[in-house]
Amino acid sequence: MPTCCRINGVFCLFPDETQQQFDLLAMIFWCFSRYEEYQPFEPDKHGRFPASASFLKKQAVLEEPVCDIAINAMFIIWELPFLQRFGIIPTLDIDIAFAYAGRKALRTLGGTLRNPLSLSKRLKSIVNPEADPNNSFTYIKELVENHSKTRIFWHCGSITNRYDKQVELDYRPFREAVKNMDKTVHCGLHPSFAAFSDENVLQQEKQYLENTLNRAVTESRMHYLMLSMPRTYRSLLKTGITDEYSMGYPDAPGFRAGTSQPFFWYDLVAEHTTSLKIHPFCIMEATCKHYLQHSPAEAIQAGNKIKASLRETGGDFCFIFHNESLGSQAAWNGWSRVFEAWLA
């Protein structure tokens, strides 16, 4: 584990006897390379590196972009100009495009047997996909039309399992939703849980999305934020991904790599900088609801606190939402207010 200290209130790693009192480059390298994820750690139930294992979390600074703050502090000392650019980047994951529509007969029957009370909504959605509880695409487009950096990541997995439950890929309203959204919001791939461990599946899903959009797909975020260093990033590079948006935690808000700024991934094993640009996110609505047990009001406060600090420091307030949390699912009542507040 690295050593740390506070210098004039600024959190720093690797204090030393130099004039600046800490090794800024070592701090940046340690955070950006995700060095700690190459060390032994206790994984969560999905095999992921959890926020609880993070050194920054243990030091209670995970919600601070500590590298950005340290860089700014040093630039002030060195009398160098630095950019205090602030931006809001809304991103959405489409894990399940429609709650009830777009299933074959057996899946529909199984879903009805598990939840008989859903029969009425299920039938309405099958007849009219616009009425499906997860269909919030028109609402999303209206809200983000002035946010050019918005990204939407589509789960395009054909394998159905406990974690991958997308609609049938040949379902026409699904394909139309993907194409229509891409006209105004840049779309990328949301590699499935199955694709995490199978490069052939990853390639098939990417090919499907490219065929649907009739263009190359170069951006992604992993389903369930599944990351394994360095294997996942190497697989994405091999598949043609150039920009990746999974750098954050599912179980806690904050800056996994200590920064809100995009950076190029350094392959620590191969010891070289790659062409894969990493775009960190800092908070997700599912984290607030499921891990932190936040109400919508508490989630708004949590996001706005991080956003306010980024306005001062400079950086990107990149957050994650899902289409179902912006639809008419009863479990997500009131969460559209969170999206609108984080977007403001």
Secondary structure as GFF3:
##gff-version 3
##sequence-region A 1 344
A	DSSP	beta_strand	4	7	.	.	.	ID=ss1
A	DSSP	beta_strand	10	13	.	.	.	ID=ss2
A	DSSP	alpha_helix	24	32	.	.	.	ID=ss3
A	DSSP	three_ten_helix	35	38	.	.	.	ID=ss4
A	DSSP	three_ten_helix	51	53	.	.	.	ID=ss5
A	DSSP	alpha_helix	55	58	.	.	.	ID=ss6
A	DSSP	alpha_helix	66	77	.	.	.	ID=ss7
A	DSSP	beta_strand	86	94	.	.	.	ID=ss8
A	DSSP	alpha_helix	105	114	.	.	.	ID=ss9
A	DSSP	three_ten_helix	116	118	.	.	.	ID=ss10
A	DSSP	alpha_helix	119	127	.	.	.	ID=ss11
A	DSSP	three_ten_helix	129	131	.	.	.	ID=ss12
A	DSSP	alpha_helix	137	144	.	.	.	ID=ss13
A	DSSP	beta_strand	151	154	.	.	.	ID=ss14
A	DSSP	alpha_helix	172	182	.	.	.	ID=ss15
A	DSSP	beta_strand	186	189	.	.	.	ID=ss16
A	DSSP	alpha_helix	193	196	.	.	.	ID=ss17
A	DSSP	alpha_helix	199	213	.	.	.	ID=ss18
A	DSSP	beta_strand	219	220	.	.	.	ID=ss19
A	DSSP	three_ten_helix	223	225	.	.	.	ID=ss20
A	DSSP	alpha_helix	231	239	.	.	.	ID=ss21
A	DSSP	beta_strand	243	244	.	.	.	ID=ss22
A	DSSP	beta_strand	263	267	.	.	.	ID=ss23
A	DSSP	beta_strand	272	278	.	.	.	ID=ss24
A	DSSP	beta_strand	283	284	.	.	.	ID=ss25
A	DSSP	alpha_helix	285	286	.	.	.	ID=ss26
A	DSSP	pi_helix	287	291	.	.	.	ID=ss27
A	DSSP	alpha_helix	296	313	.	.	.	ID=ss28
A	DSSP	beta_strand	315	322	.	.	.	ID=ss29
A	DSSP	three_ten_helix	323	326	.	.	.	ID=ss30
A	DSSP	three_ten_helix	330	332	.	.	.	ID=ss31
A	DSSP	alpha_helix	335	343	.	.	.	ID=ss32
###
